[in-house]
C-alpha cells in the first residue's frame, strides 16, 4: 500500500514512500496495522486464508484496534493522518475463512487488471462502518486538503471510488484526479478511423424514446473514449508519466459517471422526453461494464451477480422484449453485456435466450454487423473478444 505503488501518486513519490515507511517504524499503531495488512495481502495473493488468521497476526490486529481506540479517545492530541491510515487499512483488509469465494467469473478481460493493486484489494469487502467513519473524520478536520501525509488523500479517494464502483453508488468524496485533455482529444482521432464507430456514438444516436439527458450522454461518451484508449494501450508500452495520466483520467471519468443523478433526481427539463427505463437500463449496463473492464474490479465478491439480476428485472418490467416493440441498438448492447457479466450465474440463461430472440427479430445473423453496433457503446473487442466468441457459439 506504499504510495509509490499508486499510479497517479504525487511527483515526490519516493518522498511519500519514505514518509509511510517512517510512520511504520516510528508509530506503534501503524506498525501493527501494516503487519496485519501485509498478512491479508499475502493470503489473497496465495488464494488461501492462513497467515491473516494466525495467532501472531491477530495479535497485531488486536493491538492496532486497541491503540486506534486510544487515539480516538484522546482526539485533540491525535495525529489525524495516523488515525486515517489505520482506519483505512482496517476498512479494506477484512478477511475470514469464508472470504475467499471461488467460482465467480466474468467473461471480460479488463484493460489494466493489476493497476493500483485492485487485483488484490478489489477482492476484499470494505467495512461499511469504517468507510463512513473515514468520511466523518475527514469532514471533521476540514477536508482532504488538511491531510499532510503524502499520498494519503489519493489513497482515501481511490478506496471510496472502488467501493462506489462495486456498489454502483455515488462517491462520497470529491474527485481528486484531473482529466488529461490529450486523452479526450483522442475522441476526434478515433472518430475519424475508417470502419470504426466513434466512441460512445450510440448513446447519442441509437437510444430509444427521446434519448438520454445531455449530462449522461457526455459522461458516457467520455467513458467510451477512455475505454477505447485503454484498449489501444494494451499493445503499447506506456512510460510512467503516460500511465499516470491515463489512470488519472480513467478515475476522474469513472467518478463523473458514478456521480450522475438517479432518475428521481433529474430536474423536469432534463427528464423531458426521455424514457426512465431506457435511462436506468443504460446507466446500469454501463456501470457493469465499467466496473469489470475499465476499473478492473475482480468478481470474487460476486458484486456482478446482484447487478445483472437488477438489470434483468429492469428489462423484464419494460416492453423492450415485447414482439411488437422495436428493438433498439441499446437493448442489444445491454443484453450482450448482461450475457457476458452473467456467465455461470442464475441469470445467464435469461440473457442468452433474450439475446437469441432479439437477434432473430432484428435479423442480425452476421456477427460483424452486431459488433459494429456494439462498438458504438461501451464495448472493447480486446476486452470482450473471447467471452463474446463463447457467447456467439452458444446462441
Secondary structure as GFF3:
##gff-version 3
##sequence-region A 1 395
A	DSSP	three_ten_helix	3	5	.	.	.	ID=ss1
A	DSSP	alpha_helix	13	26	.	.	.	ID=ss2
A	DSSP	alpha_helix	28	46	.	.	.	ID=ss3
A	DSSP	three_ten_helix	51	53	.	.	.	ID=ss4
A	DSSP	alpha_helix	55	73	.	.	.	ID=ss5
A	DSSP	three_ten_helix	75	77	.	.	.	ID=ss6
A	DSSP	alpha_helix	80	91	.	.	.	ID=ss7
A	DSSP	three_ten_helix	115	117	.	.	.	ID=ss8
A	DSSP	alpha_helix	118	121	.	.	.	ID=ss9
A	DSSP	alpha_helix	128	140	.	.	.	ID=ss10
A	DSSP	three_ten_helix	144	146	.	.	.	ID=ss11
A	DSSP	alpha_helix	152	167	.	.	.	ID=ss12
A	DSSP	alpha_helix	181	184	.	.	.	ID=ss13
A	DSSP	alpha_helix	186	191	.	.	.	ID=ss14
A	DSSP	alpha_helix	202	205	.	.	.	ID=ss15
A	DSSP	alpha_helix	214	232	.	.	.	ID=ss16
A	DSSP	three_ten_helix	233	235	.	.	.	ID=ss17
A	DSSP	alpha_helix	240	258	.	.	.	ID=ss18
A	DSSP	three_ten_helix	263	265	.	.	.	ID=ss19
A	DSSP	alpha_helix	268	271	.	.	.	ID=ss20
A	DSSP	alpha_helix	276	289	.	.	.	ID=ss21
A	DSSP	pi_helix	290	294	.	.	.	ID=ss22
A	DSSP	alpha_helix	303	317	.	.	.	ID=ss23
A	DSSP	alpha_helix	329	341	.	.	.	ID=ss24
A	DSSP	alpha_helix	348	362	.	.	.	ID=ss25
A	DSSP	alpha_helix	367	374	.	.	.	ID=ss26
A	DSSP	alpha_helix	381	394	.	.	.	ID=ss27
###
